[in-house]
Amino acid sequence: MVATFGFRKVNMYKSPQAKKEQRLYIDIFYDLGFHANWKDANGQKMLSAPEEVLLSYIEMARQQPIYKIHFQEDNTIHTACYELLDNFKPELELTYEHADKLPKWVQDKLAVLMLLDHKANNQEVAGVGRRINEDIFWVFKGELDGDDPRGES
């Protein structure tokens, strides 16, 4: 059986983990604002993303989840989880009505990231996360996050 819509037949035989990694690579590529410069001066295909940047986040997703937090115009929050962990279940819901409904550890990290200038895209704070733009943040989940003695995490 040949896949339709121009997909190559070999894609049908990729493992689920390989497909998940490929999807994550593409999501990270676009979140970071990279784009495809399809041909350089010599006619060679090029990408605007340094390969080591993309691969470093792929490697991070193998060790810990990266949560994408996207503030919507209606003040709701949509989340996504970038991870390549075995038997992992994301802790965050897909949608929150308001930021105060997010777990405390996420609120704390967002508070730090919101101090960064939103006009200077893609600023990172080690161990906390990355401000992608005005409305989108990545929050890095550490081993101790969620173990907050102040109450619900």
C-alpha positions as CSV (number, residue, x, y, z in Angstrom):
1,M,0.0,0.0,0.0
2,V,1.4,3.4,-1.0
3,A,0.6,6.5,1.1
4,T,-1.3,9.3,-0.6
5,F,-0.7,13.0,-0.7
6,G,2.9,12.7,-1.8
7,F,4.1,11.1,1.4
8,R,6.9,8.7,0.9
9,K,6.2,5.0,1.3
10,V,9.1,4.8,3.9
11,N,7.2,7.1,6.3
12,M,4.6,4.4,6.7
13,Y,7.2,2.1,8.3
14,K,8.8,4.5,10.8
15,S,8.4,3.5,14.4
16,P,6.0,5.4,16.6
17,Q,8.9,6.8,18.6
18,A,10.7,8.0,15.4
19,K,7.4,9.7,14.2
20,K,7.0,11.4,17.6
21,E,10.6,12.7,17.5
22,Q,10.1,14.0,13.9
23,R,6.9,15.8,15.0
24,L,8.7,17.3,18.0
25,Y,11.6,18.5,15.8
26,I,9.1,20.3,13.5
27,D,7.2,21.8,16.5
28,I,10.4,23.1,18.1
29,F,11.6,24.4,14.7
30,Y,8.5,26.5,14.2
31,D,8.0,27.6,17.8
32,L,11.5,29.1,17.8
33,G,10.6,31.2,14.8
34,F,12.9,29.4,12.4
35,H,11.9,29.0,8.8
36,A,13.0,27.1,5.7
37,N,15.3,29.0,3.4
38,W,14.9,26.4,0.7
39,K,17.9,27.2,-1.4
40,D,21.2,29.0,-0.7
41,A,23.3,30.8,-3.3
42,N,24.6,27.4,-4.6
43,G,21.0,26.0,-4.8
44,Q,21.4,23.8,-1.7
45,K,18.5,23.4,0.7
46,M,19.1,25.3,4.0
47,L,17.3,25.9,7.2
48,S,17.5,29.1,9.3
49,A,18.0,27.0,12.5
50,P,21.4,25.8,13.7
51,E,21.1,22.0,13.9
52,E,22.7,22.0,17.4
53,V,20.0,24.3,18.8
54,L,17.2,22.0,17.6
55,L,19.0,18.8,18.7
56,S,19.7,20.3,22.2
57,Y,15.9,20.7,22.8
58,I,15.2,17.2,21.4
59,E,17.8,15.9,23.9
60,M,16.2,17.9,26.7
61,A,12.8,16.4,25.8
62,R,14.4,13.0,26.4
63,Q,15.3,14.0,29.9
64,Q,12.4,16.2,31.1
65,P,9.2,17.6,29.6
66,I,9.0,21.0,28.0
67,Y,5.5,22.5,28.4
68,K,4.3,25.1,25.9
69,I,2.1,27.7,27.5
70,H,0.1,29.8,25.0
71,F,-2.0,32.7,26.3
72,Q,-5.1,33.3,24.1
73,E,-6.9,36.6,23.3
74,D,-9.8,35.5,25.5
75,N,-7.4,35.0,28.5
76,T,-7.7,31.2,28.3
77,I,-4.4,29.2,28.2
78,H,-3.6,26.3,25.9
79,T,-0.8,24.0,26.7
80,A,1.2,21.3,24.9
81,C,3.8,19.0,26.2
82,Y,7.0,18.3,24.3
83,E,8.6,15.1,25.6
84,L,10.3,11.9,24.4
85,L,10.0,10.0,27.7
86,D,8.8,6.4,28.1
87,N,5.3,6.0,29.7
88,F,5.0,9.7,30.4
89,K,1.6,11.3,31.1
90,P,1.6,15.2,30.9
91,E,0.7,16.9,34.2
92,L,-1.0,19.9,32.7
93,E,-4.5,20.0,31.2
94,L,-4.8,21.1,27.6
95,T,-6.8,24.2,28.5
96,Y,-7.1,26.5,31.5
97,E,-9.6,29.2,32.0
98,H,-7.1,31.6,33.6
99,A,-3.5,31.7,34.7
100,D,-4.4,31.3,38.4
101,K,-5.7,27.9,37.5
102,L,-2.3,26.7,36.5
103,P,-0.2,24.7,39.0
104,K,1.8,26.8,41.3
105,W,5.2,25.7,39.9
106,V,4.1,26.7,36.4
107,Q,2.8,30.1,37.7
108,D,6.2,30.7,39.5
109,K,8.2,30.0,36.3
110,L,5.9,32.1,34.1
111,A,6.3,35.0,36.6
112,V,10.1,34.9,36.0
113,L,9.7,34.6,32.2
114,M,7.2,37.4,32.0
115,L,9.9,39.7,33.3
116,L,11.8,39.2,30.0
117,D,11.2,41.7,27.2
118,H,8.6,40.1,24.9
119,K,10.0,42.1,21.9
120,A,13.3,40.2,22.1
121,N,12.0,36.8,21.1
122,N,13.4,33.5,22.3
123,Q,15.0,34.5,25.6
124,E,15.8,31.6,27.9
125,V,16.3,31.4,31.7
126,A,18.2,28.2,32.7
127,G,16.1,25.8,34.6
128,V,13.0,27.9,34.2
129,G,12.1,28.1,30.6
130,R,12.0,30.3,27.5
131,R,9.9,33.2,26.4
132,I,9.1,32.5,22.7
133,N,7.2,35.7,22.1
134,E,4.6,37.9,23.8
135,D,2.0,35.1,24.2
136,I,4.0,31.8,24.1
137,F,6.3,30.4,26.8
138,W,8.1,27.2,27.3
139,V,8.3,26.0,30.9
140,F,11.0,23.4,31.8
141,K,9.7,20.8,34.3
142,G,12.5,20.0,36.8
143,E,12.7,17.0,39.1
144,L,11.6,19.1,42.1
145,D,8.9,21.1,40.4
146,G,5.5,20.3,41.9
147,D,7.0,19.5,45.3
148,D,6.1,23.0,46.7
149,P,5.7,23.2,50.5
150,R,3.5,26.3,50.1
151,G,0.6,24.2,49.1
152,E,-0.9,22.8,45.9
153,S,1.6,22.6,43.1
